[in-house]
Amino acid sequence: MQVRLRDWGNWVYLIPGLFFFLVYMAYPILKVIWMSFTDYQYLSRVPAKFVGLKNFIDVLADPVFRTGMLRAATFTAIFLPGVIFIPLLVAVLVDRVKNPKLSTVYRLILLIPAVIPGAMIFVLWRWLYDYEIGPINVILVNYLHLFTARNAPQWVGVSNLAVPAVAFVEIWWGLGYHTMFFLAGLAAIPGEIFEAARVDGANEWQMFWHVTVPRLRPILLILVVLRFGTAMAVIDDFLIMGGLNRAMPTYTWTVYMWHLAFQIGNWPQGYAAAIGWLGAVAMLVVVAALFWVFRNRD
């Protein structure tokens, strides 16, 4: 009997965690699932009615949603390689620095962008990208004379450069953070493996592809999955850079969902919830494929 009481006593310590899980995670998820099957409008006094799959069918036929998904996929295709391969290259270079003090300085410099608040980052880059007074265009026009004031690049706004410009900011912002992941993985690889590869005649490129990359596969999986999710679902960056204009290349499916849920008409949050769930399911399918690609082949 005492053993049973002791076992039950251990479960008491899980009550706070269980409470926060149910209140802050499980309940919102279930509430959004319910909303997606109704015509719920936050500002309407008319009770919500169950509409079944109508919201999902309408979303699949919605050209704004499809265009938004394509824009998000374009951003992800630009962002994801840059946020994986560039930090990996930088990590390999920093890992080769043998001077401990110099190596520490490099690590600190790389981490500077990661400690700057996100809103400040994008307000700063919005100014840097400004068409008329932004330092980037000032240098290109007044000092390098590559453009004139009339044909200077339009980095944000209704421009094909808007999505790559936001992707570059994200890559720069997360460079140090992601580099630390790869540095931790490189530190876990025994040096004897590289020495044996050199004895066998392997050059630096062969050691990178056949020794380093296979042993960093778990880290690659974590970063690819996490960064894919954040890239497809990013919203605050696009709101700061592009706003709520549907003509903007930064008006993705997440911006559309937020726009509907909190800005348009009576706030049709049932329809917005259906957008969110369809986007989430599409992302989960890709994530499952990524797990298969980066699976352990040993």
VENHU-V688921 format. One record per pair of residues at least 24 apart in sequence whose ideal C-beta (glycine too) atoms are under 8 Angstrom apart, sorted by sequence separation. I is the first residue (numbers start at 0). GAP is how many residues later the second one is. D is the distance in Angstrom with one decimal. If there is no record, write none. Layout:
I&GAP&D / I&GAP&D
//
This chain:
130&24&7.4 / 253&25&7.2 / 128&26&3.6 / 130&26&7.6 / 185&26&7.1 / 188&26&5.1 / 252&26&5.4 / 128&27&5.0 / 187&27&7.7 / 125&30&6.7 / 184&30&7.1 / 185&30&7.4 / 184&31&4.7 / 184&33&7.7 / 181&34&6.5 / 184&34&4.4 / 183&35&7.6 / 128&36&5.9 / 181&37&6.3 / 180&38&5.4 / 124&40&7.9 / 180&41&7.4 / 180&42&6.0 / 124&44&4.8 / 177&45&6.2 / 232&46&7.3 / 121&47&6.8 / 231&47&7.3 / 120&48&6.8 / 177&49&7.9 / 232&50&7.2 / 231&51&5.3 / 120&52&5.5 / 173&53&7.9 / 228&54&6.2 / 231&54&8.0 / 117&55&7.8 / 227&55&7.3 / 115&57&7.7 / 227&58&6.6 / 228&58&7.1 / 112&59&6.2 / 113&59&7.1 / 227&59&6.7 / 112&60&5.0 / 113&60&6.9 / 112&61&7.7 / 169&61&7.7 / 112&62&6.7 / 113&62&4.9 / 224&62&5.6 / 227&62&6.6 / 112&63&6.1 / 113&63&4.4 / 111&64&6.9 / 169&64&7.6 / 109&65&6.2 / 110&65&4.2 / 224&65&5.6 / 109&66&3.3 / 110&66&7.2 / 223&66&5.6 / 224&66&7.3 / 108&67&7.7 / 169&67&6.7 / 168&68&7.2 / 106&69&7.7 / 109&69&5.4 / 110&69&7.3 / 220&69&7.1 / 109&70&7.7 / 220&70&7.0 / 223&70&6.7 / 165&71&5.4 / 165&72&6.8 / 106&73&7.4 / 220&73&3.9 / 219&74&5.9 / 165&75&5.4 / 106&76&7.5 / 164&76&7.5 / 216&77&5.7 / 217&78&7.8 / 161&79&6.8 / 216&79&7.1 / 161&80&6.4 / 165&84&6.5 / 77&85&6.6 / 81&85&6.7 / 85&85&6.5 / 89&85&6.8 / 93&85&7.0 / 155&85&5.1 / 156&85&7.4 / 77&86&5.6 / 81&86&7.7 / 155&86&6.6 / 161&86&6.8 / 162&86&5.1 / 82&87&7.0 / 86&87&7.7 / 157&87&7.7 / 161&87&4.5 / 162&87&6.7 / 74&88&5.0 / 78&88&4.3 / 82&88&5.4 / 86&88&5.9 / 90&88&4.8 / 94&88&6.1 / 161&88&5.5 / 73&89&5.7 / 77&89&4.3 / 81&89&4.1 / 85&89&6.6 / 89&89&5.0 / 90&89&8.0 / 93&89&6.4 / 157&89&5.6 / 159&89&6.9 / 90&90&7.9 / 91&90&7.6 / 157&90&6.1 / 158&90&7.1 / 74&91&6.9 / 78&91&5.6 / 82&91&5.8 / 86&91&3.8 / 90&91&3.5 / 94&91&4.7 / 156&91&7.0 / 157&91&7.4 / 70&92&6.8 / 74&92&5.8 / 78&92&6.5 / 86&92&4.3 / 90&92&4.9 / 94&92&7.7 / 83&94&7.5 / 86&94&7.4 / 87&94&5.2 / 90&94&8.0 / 91&94&7.1 / 155&94&7.9 / 82&95&5.9 / 86&95&5.8 / 90&95&6.1 / 128&112&8.0 / 121&114&7.5 / 125&114&6.4 / 121&115&5.8 / 125&115&6.2 / 91&116&7.0 / 124&116&7.9 / 118&117&7.6 / 122&117&6.8 / 117&118&6.6 / 121&118&4.3 / 117&119&8.0 / 121&119&6.4 / 91&120&7.0 / 118&121&7.3 / 87&128&7.4 / 83&136&6.9 / 83&139&6.0 / 82&140&7.4 / 83&140&6.3 / 83&143&7.2 / 79&144&6.9 / 82&144&5.1 / 79&147&5.9 / 78&148&7.3 / 79&148&6.1 / 79&151&6.1 / 75&152&6.3 / 78&152&4.8 / 75&155&4.1 / 74&156&6.1 / 75&156&5.4 / 71&159&7.5 / 72&159&7.3 / 74&159&7.2 / 71&160&5.1 / 71&161&7.9 / 71&162&7.7 / 74&177&7.1 / 70&178&6.0 / 70&179&7.3 / 70&180&7.0 / 71&180&4.3 / 70&181&4.7 / 71&181&5.8 / 63&182&6.5 / 70&182&7.8 / 71&182&7.0 / 67&183&6.4 / 68&183&7.6 / 66&184&8.0 / 67&184&4.6 / 68&184&4.9 / 67&185&3.4 / 67&186&7.5 / 67&187&7.0 / 64&188&5.6 / 67&188&4.9 / 64&191&6.4 / 63&192&5.6 / 64&210&5.9 / 68&210&7.0 / 58&212&7.1 / 57&213&7.0 / 61&213&8.0 / 64&213&7.6 / 68&213&7.1 / 54&215&5.9 / 58&215&5.0 / 54&216&5.2 / 57&216&7.6 / 58&216&5.3 / 54&218&7.5 / 55&218&5.1 / 59&218&7.1 / 41&219&7.6 / 50&219&7.5 / 54&219&3.6 / 58&219&5.5 / 55&221&7.6 / 42&222&7.8 / 43&222&4.4 / 47&222&6.6 / 55&222&6.3 / 42&223&4.2 / 40&224&7.4 / 41&224&6.9 / 42&224&5.1 / 40&225&3.9 / 41&225&3.9 / 40&226&6.0 / 40&227&5.1 / 41&227&5.2 / 39&228&7.6 / 40&228&6.8 / 38&229&7.4 / 39&229&5.4 / 40&229&7.1 / 39&230&3.8 / 38&231&5.3 / 37&232&4.7 / 38&232&7.8 / 36&233&7.6 / 39&233&7.8 / 34&234&5.8 / 35&234&6.3 / 34&235&4.9 / 35&237&3.9 / 34&238&4.2 / 35&238&4.4 / 32&240&7.7 / 35&240&7.6 / 31&241&4.8 / 35&241&5.3 / 31&244&6.8 / 32&244&7.3 / 31&245&7.4
//
